[in-house]
Amino acid sequence: MAMPVILVVEDESSIQNVIRTYLESENFRVVCVDNGSKALTLARDLKPDLVILDLMLPGIDGMEVTARLRQESDVYILILTARTEETDRVAGLRLGADDYLTKPFSPRELVARVQAILRRRRSSSEPAINTLRFEHLSIDPDRHEVWTPEQPIELTTTEFKVLLELARHAGRVLTREQLIDLVWGMDFYGTDRVVDVYVGQVRRKLEQATGESLIQSVRGVGYKFVAARR
């Protein structure tokens, strides 16, 4: 099996060195850059398995890098931030990041989170199943594609997983805890606020594409996918 490639985008050389040392000790190939422009160029050429991205970068900041990466690929993104405000962390998740760590952080925790994120891809491998077809959209679990009769709907990897689990349980309420188990599994780090962020992103994209509210919030419980099957 090929060695997983991690792109580290961090302008402090001391932090770069710590991250490199710990990840290489776990048999990752690590490539480091110190600004957003280099990161975007290298990500296109290198096609890393995961990007570790500092938000406070010279020039193009981490938020903009996250947005541009997400426009171009579904590469996993773990953001590093010295900002402690929830709004900053949520903003990164809204742009498409898969997880975050707040500085200062434990290098061992960083490694654990990288391993957990990459395990999601392996654990998501499952037998081929038929396309899920609803009144306003269709979902192909094998190709990770969602479309309406008029257009495809672009979702990140995690957004697709959230939608898929809600659609598989159409008409049933899934709690935040159930969604965490189904989408992130035992490797989840963080609070159930992450579920609200991702469900909100999926709901907004579906509404923009279909003109319908296909995901309902059930106060104090969770979320329900309400599209009628075809």
Phi and psi in degrees as GROMACS dihedral restraints (atoms count N, CA, C in turn):
[ dihedral_restraints ]
;  ai    aj    ak    al  type     phi  dphi    fc
    3     4     5     6     1   -65.6    20    10
    4     5     6     7     1   147.1    20    10
    6     7     8     9     1   -69.3    20    10
    7     8     9    10     1   126.8    20    10
    9    10    11    12     1   -60.2    20    10
   10    11    12    13     1   141.4    20    10
   12    13    14    15     1  -105.3    20    10
   13    14    15    16     1   126.5    20    10
   15    16    17    18     1  -115.6    20    10
   16    17    18    19     1   125.2    20    10
   18    19    20    21     1   -98.2    20    10
   19    20    21    22     1   120.2    20    10
   21    22    23    24     1  -104.4    20    10
   22    23    24    25     1   122.2    20    10
   24    25    26    27     1  -114.2    20    10
   25    26    27    28     1   101.1    20    10
   27    28    29    30     1  -154.1    20    10
   28    29    30    31     1   128.7    20    10
   30    31    32    33     1   -88.6    20    10
   31    32    33    34     1    -6.7    20    10
   33    34    35    36     1   -97.0    20    10
   34    35    36    37     1   116.0    20    10
   36    37    38    39     1   -62.5    20    10
   37    38    39    40     1   -33.5    20    10
   39    40    41    42     1   -64.7    20    10
   40    41    42    43     1   -39.8    20    10
   42    43    44    45     1   -70.9    20    10
   43    44    45    46     1   -39.8    20    10
   45    46    47    48     1   -52.4    20    10
   46    47    48    49     1   -48.3    20    10
   48    49    50    51     1   -64.3    20    10
   49    50    51    52     1   -40.7    20    10
   51    52    53    54     1   -64.1    20    10
   52    53    54    55     1   -46.9    20    10
   54    55    56    57     1   -61.2    20    10
   55    56    57    58     1   -45.6    20    10
   57    58    59    60     1   -59.2    20    10
   58    59    60    61     1   -46.3    20    10
   60    61    62    63     1   -60.4    20    10
   61    62    63    64     1   -47.3    20    10
   63    64    65    66     1   -70.0    20    10
   64    65    66    67     1   -39.5    20    10
   66    67    68    69     1   -72.1    20    10
   67    68    69    70     1   -40.2    20    10
   69    70    71    72     1   -65.6    20    10
   70    71    72    73     1   -29.6    20    10
   72    73    74    75     1   -66.9    20    10
   73    74    75    76     1   -17.8    20    10
   75    76    77    78     1  -105.4    20    10
   76    77    78    79     1    20.1    20    10
   78    79    80    81     1    68.1    20    10
   79    80    81    82     1    36.3    20    10
   81    82    83    84     1   -99.4    20    10
   82    83    84    85     1   146.9    20    10
   84    85    86    87     1   -88.6    20    10
   85    86    87    88     1   126.3    20    10
   87    88    89    90     1  -118.9    20    10
   88    89    90    91     1   130.2    20    10
   90    91    92    93     1  -123.4    20    10
   91    92    93    94     1   129.3    20    10
   93    94    95    96     1  -114.2    20    10
   94    95    96    97     1   140.7    20    10
   96    97    98    99     1  -135.8    20    10
   97    98    99   100     1   163.2    20    10
   99   100   101   102     1  -115.9    20    10
  100   101   102   103     1     8.1    20    10
  102   103   104   105     1  -153.6    20    10
  103   104   105   106     1   166.1    20    10
  105   106   107   108     1   -69.0    20    10
  106   107   108   109     1   -36.0    20    10
  108   109   110   111     1   -62.2    20    10
  109   110   111   112     1   -47.0    20    10
  111   112   113   114     1   -62.4    20    10
  112   113   114   115     1   -38.3    20    10
  114   115   116   117     1   -61.1    20    10
  115   116   117   118     1   -44.8    20    10
  117   118   119   120     1   -65.7    20    10
  118   119   120   121     1   -41.6    20    10
  120   121   122   123     1   -64.5    20    10
  121   122   123   124     1   -47.1    20    10
  123   124   125   126     1   -69.4    20    10
  124   125   126   127     1   -35.2    20    10
  126   127   128   129     1   -61.2    20    10
  127   128   129   130     1   -36.8    20    10
  129   130   131   132     1   -67.7    20    10
  130   131   132   133     1   -38.4    20    10
  132   133   134   135     1   -82.8    20    10
  133   134   135   136     1   -40.6    20    10
  135   136   137   138     1   -82.3    20    10
  136   137   138   139     1   -32.3    20    10
  138   139   140   141     1    50.0    20    10
  139   140   141   142     1    63.3    20    10
  141   142   143   144     1   -68.0    20    10
  142   143   144   145     1   161.5    20    10
  144   145   146   147     1   -77.4    20    10
  145   146   147   148     1   -29.6    20    10
  147   148   149   150     1  -154.8    20    10
  148   149   150   151     1   145.6    20    10
  150   151   152   153     1  -115.4    20    10
  151   152   153   154     1   125.7    20    10
  153   154   155   156     1   -98.1    20    10
  154   155   156   157     1   118.7    20    10
  156   157   158   159     1  -128.9    20    10
  157   158   159   160     1   117.1    20    10
  159   160   161   162     1   -74.5    20    10
  160   161   162   163     1   136.5    20    10
  162   163   164   165     1   -76.1    20    10
  163   164   165   166     1   -32.3    20    10
  165   166   167   168     1   -93.1    20    10
  166   167   168   169     1    86.3    20    10
  168   169   170   171     1  -117.3    20    10
  169   170   171   172     1   152.3    20    10
  171   172   173   174     1   -70.8    20    10
  172   173   174   175     1   149.0    20    10
  174   175   176   177     1    73.7    20    10
  175   176   177   178     1  -119.3    20    10
  177   178   179   180     1   -73.5    20    10
  178   179   180   181     1   118.5    20    10
  180   181   182   183     1   -80.4    20    10
  181   182   183   184     1   172.8    20    10
  183   184   185   186     1   -63.4    20    10
  184   185   186   187     1   -32.3    20    10
  186   187   188   189     1   -63.2    20    10
  187   188   189   190     1   -45.0    20    10
  189   190   191   192     1   -67.6    20    10
  190   191   192   193     1   -39.1    20    10
  192   193   194   195     1   -61.9    20    10
  193   194   195   196     1   -43.5    20    10
  195   196   197   198     1   -57.9    20    10
  196   197   198   199     1   -47.6    20    10
  198   199   200   201     1   -61.0    20    10
  199   200   201   202     1   -43.5    20    10
  201   202   203   204     1   -70.7    20    10
  202   203   204   205     1   -40.1    20    10
  204   205   206   207     1   -59.9    20    10
  205   206   207   208     1   -42.4    20    10
  207   208   209   210     1   -69.2    20    10
  208   209   210   211     1   -26.9    20    10
  210   211   212   213     1   -68.7    20    10
  211   212   213   214     1   -26.7    20    10
  213   214   215   216     1  -102.6    20    10
  214   215   216   217     1   -24.2    20    10
  216   217   218   219     1  -159.6    20    10
  217   218   219   220     1   173.1    20    10
  219   220   221   222     1  -105.7    20    10
  220   221   222   223     1    23.6    20    10
  222   223   224   225     1   -55.0    20    10
  223   224   225   226     1   141.2    20    10
  225   226   227   228     1   -67.2    20    10
  226   227   228   229     1   139.9    20    10
  228   229   230   231     1  -129.2    20    10
  229   230   231   232     1   123.9    20    10
  231   232   233   234     1  -112.8    20    10
  232   233   234   235     1   114.7    20    10
  234   235   236   237     1   -92.6    20    10
  235   236   237   238     1   144.5    20    10
  237   238   239   240     1  -110.6    20    10
  238   239   240   241     1   131.5    20    10
  240   241   242   243     1  -142.0    20    10
  241   242   243   244     1   138.1    20    10
  243   244   245   246     1   -88.1    20    10
  244   245   246   247     1    -4.7    20    10
  246   247   248   249     1   -81.9    20    10
  247   248   249   250     1   130.0    20    10
  249   250   251   252     1   -98.5    20    10
  250   251   252   253     1   -10.4    20    10
  252   253   254   255     1   -69.6    20    10
  253   254   255   256     1   137.6    20    10
  255   256   257   258     1   -58.9    20    10
  256   257   258   259     1   -35.0    20    10
  258   259   260   261     1   -60.8    20    10
  259   260   261   262     1   -36.4    20    10
  261   262   263   264     1   -69.2    20    10
  262   263   264   265     1   -41.9    20    10
  264   265   266   267     1   -65.7    20    10
  265   266   267   268     1   -43.4    20    10
  267   268   269   270     1   -63.7    20    10
  268   269   270   271     1   -38.5    20    10
  270   271   272   273     1   -59.2    20    10
  271   272   273   274     1   -42.3    20    10
  273   274   275   276     1   -62.6    20    10
  274   275   276   277     1   -42.0    20    10
  276   277   278   279     1   -65.9    20    10
  277   278   279   280     1   -39.2    20    10
  279   280   281   282     1   -62.5    20    10
  280   281   282   283     1   -33.0    20    10
  282   283   284   285     1   -75.7    20    10
  283   284   285   286     1   -12.3    20    10
  285   286   287   288     1   122.0    20    10
  286   287   288   289     1     4.3    20    10
  288   289   290   291     1   -65.9    20    10
  289   290   291   292     1   151.0    20    10
  291   292   293   294     1   -94.3    20    10
  292   293   294   295     1   -23.1    20    10
  294   295   296   297     1  -165.1    20    10
  295   296   297   298     1   171.5    20    10
  297   298   299   300     1  -147.3    20    10
  298   299   300   301     1   156.9    20    10
  300   301   302   303     1  -132.6    20    10
  301   302   303   304     1   140.1    20    10
  303   304   305   306     1   -97.8    20    10
  304   305   306   307     1   131.2    20    10
  306   307   308   309     1   -74.8    20    10
  307   308   309   310     1   145.7    20    10
  309   310   311   312     1   -72.1    20    10
  310   311   312   313     1   149.3    20    10
  312   313   314   315     1  -127.6    20    10
  313   314   315   316     1   161.1    20    10
  315   316   317   318     1   -83.0    20    10
  316   317   318   319     1   125.2    20    10
  318   319   320   321     1   -57.8    20    10
  319   320   321   322     1   -34.2    20    10
  321   322   323   324     1   -66.7    20    10
  322   323   324   325     1   -37.8    20    10
  324   325   326   327     1   -66.8    20    10
  325   326   327   328     1   -39.0    20    10
  327   328   329   330     1   -57.8    20    10
  328   329   330   331     1   -47.8    20    10
  330   331   332   333     1   -60.2    20    10
  331   332   333   334     1   -43.6    20    10
  333   334   335   336     1   -61.4    20    10
  334   335   336   337     1   -40.0    20    10
  336   337   338   339     1   -69.4    20    10
  337   338   339   340     1   -39.8    20    10
  339   340   341   342     1   -59.8    20    10
  340   341   342   343     1   -47.4    20    10
  342   343   344   345     1   -62.4    20    10
  343   344   345   346     1   -39.4    20    10
  345   346   347   348     1   -65.3    20    10
  346   347   348   349     1   -44.0    20    10
  348   349   350   351     1   -62.2    20    10
  349   350   351   352     1   -44.7    20    10
  351   352   353   354     1   -70.2    20    10
  352   353   354   355     1   -27.8    20    10
  354   355   356   357     1   -68.0    20    10
  355   356   357   358     1   -24.3    20    10
  357   358   359   360     1   -58.6    20    10
  358   359   360   361     1   -39.8    20    10
  360   361   362   363     1   -64.3    20    10
  361   362   363   364     1   -44.2    20    10
  363   364   365   366     1   -67.4    20    10
  364   365   366   367     1   -41.8    20    10
  366   367   368   369     1   -72.3    20    10
  367   368   369   370     1   -17.5    20    10
  369   370   371   372     1   -82.6    20    10
  370   371   372   373     1    -7.8    20    10
  372   373   374   375     1   -69.7    20    10
  373   374   375   376     1   125.1    20    10
  375   376   377   378     1  -150.0    20    10
  376   377   378   379     1   163.1    20    10
  378   379   380   381     1   -57.8    20    10
  379   380   381   382     1   148.0    20    10
  381   382   383   384     1   -61.3    20    10
  382   383   384   385     1   137.2    20    10
  384   385   386   387     1  -130.8    20    10
  385   386   387   388     1   164.5    20    10
  387   388   389   390     1   -69.0    20    10
  388   389   390   391     1   155.9    20    10
  390   391   392   393     1   -60.2    20    10
  391   392   393   394     1   137.4    20    10
  393   394   395   396     1   -86.4    20    10
  394   395   396   397     1   124.4    20    10
  396   397   398   399     1  -118.2    20    10
  397   398   399   400     1   127.0    20    10
  399   400   401   402     1  -124.3    20    10
  400   401   402   403     1   173.6    20    10
  402   403   404   405     1   -59.8    20    10
  403   404   405   406     1   -37.4    20    10
  405   406   407   408     1  -109.3    20    10
  406   407   408   409     1   -10.4    20    10
  408   409   410   411     1  -161.1    20    10
  409   410   411   412     1   166.1    20    10
  411   412   413   414     1  -127.1    20    10
  412   413   414   415     1   151.1    20    10
  414   415   416   417     1  -132.7    20    10
  415   416   417   418     1   122.7    20    10
  417   418   419   420     1  -105.7    20    10
  418   419   420   421     1   104.2    20    10
  420   421   422   423     1   -64.4    20    10
  421   422   423   424     1   -30.4    20    10
  423   424   425   426     1   -76.8    20    10
  424   425   426   427     1   -37.6    20    10
  426   427   428   429     1   -94.6    20    10
  427   428   429   430     1    -3.0    20    10
  429   430   431   432     1    55.0    20    10
  430   431   432   433     1    49.1    20    10
  432   433   434   435     1  -124.1    20    10
  433   434   435   436     1   143.0    20    10
  435   436   437   438     1  -131.7    20    10
  436   437   438   439     1   135.6    20    10
  438   439   440   441     1  -152.2    20    10
  439   440   441   442     1   154.0    20    10
  441   442   443   444     1  -100.4    20    10
  442   443   444   445     1   174.7    20    10
  444   445   446   447     1   -59.9    20    10
  445   446   447   448     1   -20.6    20    10
  447   448   449   450     1  -101.6    20    10
  448   449   450   451     1   -27.2    20    10
  450   451   452   453     1  -163.5    20    10
  451   452   453   454     1   156.7    20    10
  453   454   455   456     1   -76.3    20    10
  454   455   456   457     1   156.7    20    10
  456   457   458   459     1  -114.7    20    10
  457   458   459   460     1   120.5    20    10
  459   460   461   462     1   -84.1    20    10
  460   461   462   463     1   120.2    20    10
  462   463   464   465     1  -127.4    20    10
  463   464   465   466     1   148.0    20    10
  465   466   467   468     1   -72.3    20    10
  466   467   468   469     1   170.3    20    10
  468   469   470   471     1   -57.2    20    10
  469   470   471   472     1   -47.6    20    10
  471   472   473   474     1   -70.4    20    10
  472   473   474   475     1   -39.1    20    10
  474   475   476   477     1   -59.0    20    10
  475   476   477   478     1   -41.8    20    10
  477   478   479   480     1   -62.4    20    10
  478   479   480   481     1   -42.6    20    10
  480   481   482   483     1   -63.0    20    10
  481   482   483   484     1   -40.1    20    10
  483   484   485   486     1   -62.1    20    10
  484   485   486   487     1   -48.0    20    10
  486   487   488   489     1   -62.2    20    10
  487   488   489   490     1   -43.3    20    10
  489   490   491   492     1   -59.5    20    10
  490   491   492   493     1   -44.4    20    10
  492   493   494   495     1   -68.6    20    10
  493   494   495   496     1   -38.7    20    10
  495   496   497   498     1   -63.5    20    10
  496   497   498   499     1   -41.6    20    10
  498   499   500   501     1   -68.8    20    10
  499   500   501   502     1   -37.1    20    10
  501   502   503   504     1   -63.5    20    10
  502   503   504   505     1   -26.4    20    10
  504   505   506   507     1  -110.8    20    10
  505   506   507   508     1    34.3    20    10
  507   508   509   510     1   -52.2    20    10
  508   509   510   511     1   134.3    20    10
  510   511   512   513     1    88.5    20    10
  511   512   513   514     1   -11.7    20    10
  513   514   515   516     1  -107.2    20    10
  514   515   516   517     1   147.2    20    10
  516   517   518   519     1   -84.4    20    10
  517   518   519   520     1   127.6    20    10
  519   520   521   522     1  -106.7    20    10
  520   521   522   523     1   129.3    20    10
  522   523   524   525     1   -74.5    20    10
  523   524   525   526     1   166.0    20    10
  525   526   527   528     1   -60.2    20    10
  526   527   528   529     1   -40.1    20    10
  528   529   530   531     1   -63.0    20    10
  529   530   531   532     1   -40.7    20    10
  531   532   533   534     1   -64.8    20    10
  532   533   534   535     1   -41.3    20    10
  534   535   536   537     1   -64.6    20    10
  535   536   537   538     1   -39.2    20    10
  537   538   539   540     1   -59.7    20    10
  538   539   540   541     1   -45.9    20    10
  540   541   542   543     1   -63.0    20    10
  541   542   543   544     1   -42.1    20    10
  543   544   545   546     1   -74.7    20    10
  544   545   546   547     1   -37.9    20    10
  546   547   548   549     1   -92.9    20    10
  547   548   549   550     1   -47.2    20    10
  549   550   551   552     1  -101.1    20    10
  550   551   552   553     1   -28.5    20    10
  552   553   554   555     1    74.1    20    10
  553   554   555   556     1  -161.9    20    10
  555   556   557   558     1   -69.0    20    10
  556   557   558   559     1   -12.2    20    10
  558   559   560   561     1   -86.9    20    10
  559   560   561   562     1     4.9    20    10
  561   562   563   564     1   -67.0    20    10
  562   563   564   565     1   136.1    20    10
  564   565   566   567     1  -123.3    20    10
  565   566   567   568     1   137.6    20    10
  567   568   569   570     1   122.9    20    10
  568   569   570   571     1  -161.0    20    10
  570   571   572   573     1  -114.9    20    10
  571   572   573   574     1   166.7    20    10
  573   574   575   576     1   -70.5    20    10
  574   575   576   577     1    -2.9    20    10
  576   577   578   579     1   -59.4    20    10
  577   578   579   580     1   -31.1    20    10
  579   580   581   582     1   -59.8    20    10
  580   581   582   583     1   -38.1    20    10
  582   583   584   585     1   -61.0    20    10
  583   584   585   586     1   -45.7    20    10
  585   586   587   588     1   -58.8    20    10
  586   587   588   589     1   -40.8    20    10
  588   589   590   591     1   -62.2    20    10
  589   590   591   592     1   -49.5    20    10
  591   592   593   594     1   -69.6    20    10
  592   593   594   595     1   -40.9    20    10
  594   595   596   597     1   -61.4    20    10
  595   596   597   598     1   -40.7    20    10
  597   598   599   600     1   -61.4    20    10
  598   599   600   601     1   -40.6    20    10
  600   601   602   603     1   -65.7    20    10
  601   602   603   604     1   -44.8    20    10
  603   604   605   606     1   -63.9    20    10
  604   605   606   607     1   -45.6    20    10
  606   607   608   609     1   -59.8    20    10
  607   608   609   610     1   -42.0    20    10
  609   610   611   612     1   -64.3    20    10
  610   611   612   613     1   -42.6    20    10
  612   613   614   615     1   -67.0    20    10
  613   614   615   616     1   -38.9    20    10
  615   616   617   618     1   -65.9    20    10
  616   617   618   619     1   -41.3    20    10
  618   619   620   621     1   -65.0    20    10
  619   620   621   622     1   -39.6    20    10
  621   622   623   624     1   -64.4    20    10
  622   623   624   625     1   -35.7    20    10
  624   625   626   627     1   -84.0    20    10
  625   626   627   628     1   -33.8    20    10
  627   628   629   630     1  -110.3    20    10
  628   629   630   631     1   -18.5    20    10
  630   631   632   633     1    74.6    20    10
  631   632   633   634     1     8.7    20    10
  633   634   635   636     1  -121.0    20    10
  634   635   636   637     1   151.1    20    10
  636   637   638   639     1   -93.0    20    10
  637   638   639   640     1   100.1    20    10
  639   640   641   642     1   -96.3    20    10
  640   641   642   643     1   -11.8    20    10
  642   643   644   645     1  -121.8    20    10
  643   644   645   646     1   122.4    20    10
  645   646   647   648     1  -106.2    20    10
  646   647   648   649     1   141.3    20    10
  648   649   650   651     1   -87.3    20    10
  649   650   651   652     1   134.2    20    10
  651   652   653   654     1  -111.0    20    10
  652   653   654   655     1   105.2    20    10
  654   655   656   657     1   -51.6    20    10
  655   656   657   658     1   129.1    20    10
  657   658   659   660     1    76.8    20    10
  658   659   660   661     1    -0.1    20    10
  660   661   662   663     1  -123.3    20    10
  661   662   663   664     1   -66.0    20    10
  663   664   665   666     1   172.0    20    10
  664   665   666   667     1  -133.7    20    10
  666   667   668   669     1  -136.5    20    10
  667   668   669   670     1   153.2    20    10
  669   670   671   672     1  -138.1    20    10
  670   671   672   673     1   133.0    20    10
  672   673   674   675     1   -89.5    20    10
  673   674   675   676     1   124.1    20    10
  675   676   677   678     1  -117.0    20    10
  676   677   678   679     1    10.4    20    10
  678   679   680   681     1   -67.2    20    10
  679   680   681   682     1   141.3    20    10
  681   682   683   684     1   -78.5    20    10
  682   683   684   685     1   138.9    20    10
  684   685   686   687     1   -73.9    20    10
  685   686   687   688     1   152.4    20    10
